[in-house]
């Protein structure tokens, strides 16, 4: 019988530095049956933990169809993540999940998808891109907007040349170096009056302060609230909607989200 509270052991297969404070980890469950049973949708998360240091939610950023391994991106910001950064290939961690609801892509067959990521929120976008490149998403065009502080903090930059073969990737840097030739400013600098989003669904992931302004840009271009999705970050413990730490209105972020349509959230005070 499945027990969502019971952690499973996973081994680190690969560690890659992404930025000075962020690493990309590739894992595989120790029990092959657990790995074979791994199934998730884009936008879901796993609870990653270490005994004596606790656990925390991390968005899955690997392919949802190539599940012989799975990837999580960890930024060093606290006790648990500092300890995770000290681990080496071959070390073991605990995993619970996947949890929550991702983007309901089956509802948007043949529509275009616009992914808008700010800062660490860009992590979520990688699983979409990998599956789109593999021809596994029934979508029209895939556009990705990425707002970041500077070149040093860009995630997955070694993969951009491969992504751009099929994906329209646009990047804006808030504080770039003098050599930067792309857009300058926050992520909304990537919008312009020539863009047509009439057949598009959007997913926004990033710091809450950016949501209001990005949603305004999308609405100004005629996008319906039901076609605008956001991924919310709340402090989560149990992952199954019992502890209520992530309650927002009548929803639990860990169980009903973390991906919600703006139609669901727009009347809830403090939702973003």
C-alpha positions as CSV (number, residue, x, y, z in Angstrom):
1,X,0.0,0.0,0.0
2,X,1.4,3.4,-1.0
3,X,2.4,5.6,2.0
4,X,3.1,9.3,1.0
5,X,4.9,9.8,4.2
6,X,7.4,7.0,3.7
7,X,10.7,8.3,2.1
8,X,12.6,6.3,-0.5
9,X,16.4,6.2,-0.9
10,X,17.9,7.7,-4.0
11,X,21.6,7.7,-5.1
12,X,23.4,10.7,-6.6
13,X,24.7,9.8,-10.0
14,X,25.9,13.2,-11.2
15,X,26.5,16.8,-9.8
16,X,26.9,19.8,-12.1
17,X,27.6,23.4,-11.0
18,X,25.0,25.7,-12.6
19,X,25.9,29.0,-10.7
20,X,28.1,29.9,-7.8
21,X,25.3,28.8,-5.4
22,X,23.3,26.3,-7.4
23,X,23.9,22.7,-8.4
24,X,22.0,20.3,-10.7
25,X,21.8,16.8,-9.2
26,X,20.9,13.7,-11.1
27,X,19.4,10.9,-9.0
28,X,18.3,7.3,-9.3
29,X,16.2,5.4,-6.8
30,X,18.1,2.6,-5.1
31,X,15.1,0.3,-5.5
32,X,14.6,-0.3,-9.3
33,X,10.9,-0.8,-8.8
34,X,10.6,2.8,-7.4
35,X,12.5,4.1,-10.4
36,X,10.3,2.2,-12.8
37,X,7.2,3.5,-11.1
38,X,8.3,7.2,-11.3
39,X,5.6,9.2,-13.1
40,X,5.1,12.9,-13.0
41,X,3.6,15.8,-14.8
42,X,5.4,19.1,-15.6
43,X,5.2,21.4,-12.6
44,X,5.0,18.7,-9.9
45,X,7.6,18.5,-7.1
46,X,9.5,16.1,-4.9
47,X,10.4,16.3,-1.2
48,X,14.1,15.9,-1.0
49,X,15.7,15.2,2.4
50,X,18.6,14.2,4.5
51,X,18.3,12.5,7.9
52,X,19.1,14.9,10.7
53,X,18.6,17.9,8.3
54,X,15.0,17.7,7.3
55,X,13.4,17.9,3.8
56,X,12.2,20.5,1.4
57,X,10.2,20.7,-1.9
58,X,12.1,20.9,-5.2
59,X,10.5,21.1,-8.7
60,X,11.4,18.2,-11.0
61,X,13.5,19.6,-13.9
62,X,14.2,16.5,-16.0
63,X,12.2,14.8,-18.8
64,X,8.8,13.3,-17.8
65,X,9.3,10.6,-20.4
66,X,12.9,9.6,-19.9
67,X,12.5,8.5,-16.3
68,X,15.5,6.2,-15.7
69,X,16.9,9.0,-13.7
70,X,15.5,12.4,-12.4
71,X,17.0,15.8,-11.9
72,X,16.6,18.4,-9.1
73,X,18.2,21.8,-8.9
74,X,19.4,22.9,-5.5
75,X,20.3,26.5,-4.5
76,X,22.3,26.9,-1.3
77,X,20.1,29.0,1.0
78,X,19.8,27.2,4.3
79,X,20.8,24.3,6.6
80,X,19.4,21.5,4.4
81,X,20.6,22.9,1.1
82,X,24.1,23.7,2.4
83,X,24.4,20.1,3.5
84,X,23.2,18.9,0.1
85,X,25.9,20.9,-1.6
86,X,28.5,19.0,0.5
87,X,27.3,15.6,-0.9
88,X,29.2,13.6,-3.5
89,X,28.3,11.2,-6.3
90,X,27.2,7.9,-4.7
91,X,25.8,9.5,-1.6
92,X,22.2,8.8,-0.6
93,X,19.2,11.1,0.0
94,X,15.6,10.6,0.8
95,X,12.7,11.3,-1.7
96,X,9.0,11.5,-1.2
97,X,6.5,12.2,-4.0
98,X,5.9,13.3,-6.7
99,X,3.2,15.7,-5.2
100,X,0.8,18.3,-6.4
101,X,-0.7,19.1,-9.7
102,X,1.3,20.4,-12.7
103,X,0.1,22.2,-15.9
104,X,-2.8,20.3,-17.5
105,X,-1.1,20.1,-20.9
106,X,-3.7,17.6,-22.3
107,X,-6.2,20.4,-22.3
108,X,-4.1,22.6,-24.6
109,X,-3.3,20.3,-27.5
110,X,-2.0,22.2,-30.5
111,X,-2.0,25.5,-28.6
112,X,1.2,27.5,-28.2
113,X,2.9,27.6,-24.8
114,X,4.6,30.6,-23.2
115,X,6.8,29.8,-20.2
116,X,7.8,32.9,-18.2
117,X,10.5,32.2,-15.5
118,X,12.1,34.6,-13.1
119,X,15.2,33.8,-11.1
120,X,15.0,30.3,-9.5
121,X,11.5,29.8,-11.1
122,X,13.3,29.1,-14.4
123,X,14.1,25.6,-13.0
124,X,10.6,24.4,-13.6
125,X,10.8,25.3,-17.4
126,X,13.5,22.7,-18.1
127,X,11.3,19.6,-18.1
128,X,8.9,21.3,-20.6
129,X,11.8,22.2,-22.9
130,X,13.4,18.7,-22.8
131,X,10.1,16.9,-23.6
132,X,9.3,19.5,-26.4
133,X,12.7,18.9,-28.0
134,X,12.0,15.2,-27.9
135,X,8.7,15.7,-29.7
136,X,6.7,14.5,-26.7
137,X,4.4,17.5,-26.1
138,X,1.4,18.0,-28.4
139,X,1.9,21.8,-28.6
140,X,2.3,24.4,-31.3
141,X,5.2,26.7,-30.6
142,X,7.1,26.9,-27.4
143,X,8.3,30.3,-26.3
144,X,10.4,30.8,-23.1
145,X,10.9,34.2,-21.4
146,X,13.7,34.2,-18.7
147,X,14.4,37.1,-16.4
148,X,17.7,36.8,-14.4
149,X,20.0,39.1,-12.5
150,X,23.2,38.6,-14.6
151,X,25.1,36.2,-16.7
152,X,26.7,34.5,-13.7
153,X,23.3,33.4,-12.4
154,X,21.8,32.0,-15.6
155,X,20.6,28.4,-15.2
156,X,21.3,25.7,-17.7
157,X,23.2,28.0,-20.0
158,X,25.3,25.1,-21.5
159,X,22.0,23.8,-23.0
160,X,20.7,27.0,-24.7
161,X,22.2,26.2,-28.1
162,X,20.4,22.9,-28.2
163,X,17.2,24.4,-26.9
164,X,17.2,27.2,-29.6
165,X,17.0,24.6,-32.4
166,X,13.3,24.3,-31.7
167,X,12.4,26.7,-28.9
168,X,12.2,30.5,-28.9
169,X,14.3,31.5,-25.9
170,X,14.4,35.2,-24.9
171,X,16.5,36.4,-21.9
172,X,16.5,39.7,-20.0
173,X,19.2,40.5,-17.5
174,X,18.6,43.1,-14.8
175,X,22.2,43.9,-14.1
176,X,24.2,42.5,-17.0
177,X,27.9,43.0,-17.8
178,X,28.9,45.6,-20.4
179,X,29.4,42.8,-23.0
180,X,25.8,41.6,-22.8
181,X,24.0,42.0,-26.1
182,X,20.5,40.9,-25.2
183,X,17.6,42.7,-23.4
184,X,18.3,44.6,-20.3
185,X,15.8,44.9,-17.5
186,X,13.3,42.6,-15.7
187,X,11.4,39.9,-17.5
188,X,8.6,42.2,-18.7
189,X,11.1,43.9,-20.9
190,X,10.7,40.9,-23.2
191,X,7.1,41.8,-24.1
192,X,6.4,43.9,-27.2
193,X,3.4,45.0,-29.2
194,X,4.1,42.7,-32.1
195,X,3.5,39.5,-30.1
196,X,0.4,37.5,-30.8
197,X,-0.8,35.3,-27.9
198,X,-4.3,34.6,-29.2
199,X,-3.7,30.9,-29.3
200,X,-1.4,30.7,-26.3
201,X,-1.4,29.4,-22.7
202,X,1.1,30.9,-20.3
203,X,2.8,29.5,-17.2
204,X,4.6,32.0,-14.8
205,X,7.1,30.8,-12.2
206,X,9.3,33.1,-10.2
207,X,9.3,35.5,-7.3
208,X,5.8,36.7,-6.3
209,X,6.6,40.3,-7.0
210,X,6.8,39.6,-10.8
211,X,3.4,37.9,-11.1
212,X,1.3,41.0,-11.0
213,X,3.2,42.8,-13.7
214,X,3.5,39.7,-16.0
215,X,-0.2,39.0,-15.7
216,X,-0.9,42.6,-16.6
217,X,1.2,42.2,-19.8
218,X,-0.6,39.0,-20.8
219,X,-4.1,40.5,-20.1
220,X,-3.2,43.6,-22.1
221,X,-2.5,41.3,-25.1
222,X,-6.0,39.6,-24.8
223,X,-5.0,36.5,-22.9
224,X,-7.9,35.1,-20.8
225,X,-7.5,34.5,-17.0
226,X,-8.2,30.8,-17.7
227,X,-5.2,30.6,-20.0
228,X,-2.8,32.2,-17.5
229,X,-1.2,29.8,-15.0
230,X,1.1,30.5,-12.1
231,X,3.1,28.2,-9.8
232,X,3.0,29.2,-6.2
233,X,5.8,28.7,-3.6
234,X,4.6,28.2,-0.1
235,X,6.3,26.6,2.9
236,X,5.4,23.0,2.6
237,X,6.0,20.1,5.1
238,X,3.8,17.1,4.5
239,X,3.2,17.4,0.8
240,X,-0.3,16.0,1.0
241,X,-2.5,18.8,2.4
242,X,-2.7,17.7,6.0
243,X,-0.4,20.1,8.0
244,X,-2.0,23.2,6.4
245,X,1.2,25.2,6.3
246,X,0.7,26.0,2.6
247,X,-3.1,26.9,2.8
248,X,-4.2,29.7,0.6
249,X,-7.9,30.5,0.6
250,X,-9.6,27.1,0.2
251,X,-6.6,25.6,-1.5
252,X,-3.5,23.7,-0.3
253,X,-0.5,24.6,-2.6
254,X,1.1,21.2,-2.1
255,X,-2.0,19.2,-3.0
256,X,-4.2,21.4,-5.2
257,X,-1.2,23.2,-6.8
258,X,1.5,24.2,-7.0
259,X,0.2,25.2,-10.5
260,X,-3.1,27.1,-10.5
261,X,-4.9,29.1,-13.2
262,X,-5.3,32.8,-12.5
263,X,-9.0,32.2,-12.8
264,X,-8.8,30.2,-9.6
265,X,-6.7,32.7,-7.7
266,X,-7.5,36.2,-8.8
267,X,-10.1,36.8,-6.1
268,X,-8.1,35.3,-3.2
269,X,-6.4,38.1,-1.2
270,X,-2.7,37.5,-0.8
271,X,-2.5,34.6,-3.3
272,X,0.5,36.2,-5.0
